[in-house]
Amino acid sequence: MPRPVKTLLFALALALLASAPRAMAQQKPVDAALLAKGEYLARAGDCIACHTAREGKLFAGGLPMVTPFGTLYTSNITPDQQTGIGIWTSDQFFKMMHNGRFSDGGLVYPAMPFASYTKMTREDSDAIFAYLRSIPPVKKINTPHDLSFPYNNRSLIIGWRTLFFREGEYKPDPTKSADWNRGAYLVEGLGHCGMCHTAINALGGSSESQAFEGGLIPMQNWYAPSLTSNKEAGLGDWSIEEISDLLRTGVSSRGVVYGPMAEVVYNSLQYLNDDDTRAMAVYLKSLAQGTSPEKPAVPLPSAESSLLLSFGKSIYDRECAGCHGAAGLGMPPHYPPLAGNPSIQMVSAVNAIRMVLNGGYPPGTAGNPKPYGMPPFAQRLSDDEVAAVVTYIRTSWGNRGEPVSARQANELRAATLN
């Protein structure tokens, strides 16, 4: 090899060796603490539940969300550079979380709870982004939304934002304790609890004046009870420990979670530390102070009351008393009481009917690894029988719920089969 060529190659090698330390220095080392914080916050925000399809890869999206306006499909938020968020910057990610806009400025449909996430701090947003950048990338093209006209026109989101979106980071209330403010930050912001526990109107929005007052979840055919009324799911009469147990394990001496809330506990709340669980309990308990007067039950028509209750009692004694007791006292925490149970007496009977039809389990958590469940009775009981037994439960042992009809049972039976 000619000497000039050797000299050139040697100089090039020296240059590469000299630049290597500088290149390595420019690569930021992985901050284990930051990634752990980001994973924790992603759990608190329940991101897995929406962005991981059934039998799908973690955070690869594709989960269908059926709404009154059509079907939305969640997006791929893995760090894949072609189909995920691999080329996003932390600024773009924060813009999406805080303002509801994609990296290119496009408008995000409000099924993504940016109206709650806007309360998140930039520090927490950056931690979540760092964690998402650390997970395995998945090459999966996002499934296009299937929305009916005119809701497939994204420009309409501008009107929704004008009516219902208030951008801004959470501002602590100086008159409240640190626990209360931390709980408010988690419940109102990251936890986006208001997405379910606040009624949605015909435009897909909710009123701040009705926050946490409960409402039907149209996507799931469950009723999210009011957190402001002790007559529903308000926790004003509960101890902080009882609330913390329910959030962390899904069961407590006062109640058990089923349905969509069981999924929230399983995917999200069970991973929170004791301090954050307690903070949420402090805040949630404060929401239910000063509840409205109890609404009297509507009496059954005299012509059918004795027959319906007798029919319902016979079904209850045959199918339900073995676990819940002849007097509805149950065997808490595994078999919850029905007598005096607020969830049985709510104005909406949707959840009681759903439990009889479809059964359910509380979540399997570290604090309750072998949950006791309720079997479905949809195949064993007719609509008339479901209506009779639910009416009996809602009106017996001093319960003040309203009777239900066979039509209500039939509507929910049909809806859950779709």
LINTA-V951194 format. One record per helix or strand. SS is the DSSP state (alpha for helix, beta for strand). FROM is the first residue (numbers start at 0). LEN is the number of residues. If there is no record, write none. Layout:
BEGIN
SS;FROM;LEN, SS;FROM;LEN
END
This chain:
BEGIN
alpha;2;24, alpha;31;13, alpha;46;5, beta;51;1, beta;60;1, beta;63;4, beta;69;4, alpha;89;10, beta;100;1, beta;106;1, alpha;113;4, alpha;121;13, beta;145;2, alpha;153;11, alpha;177;13, alpha;193;4, beta;197;1, alpha;207;3, beta;213;4, beta;221;3, alpha;239;10, beta;250;2, beta;254;2, alpha;258;9, alpha;268;3, alpha;273;14, alpha;301;18, alpha;320;4, beta;330;1, beta;334;1, alpha;341;4, alpha;349;9, beta;359;2, beta;364;1, beta;367;1, beta;372;2, alpha;382;13, alpha;405;12
END
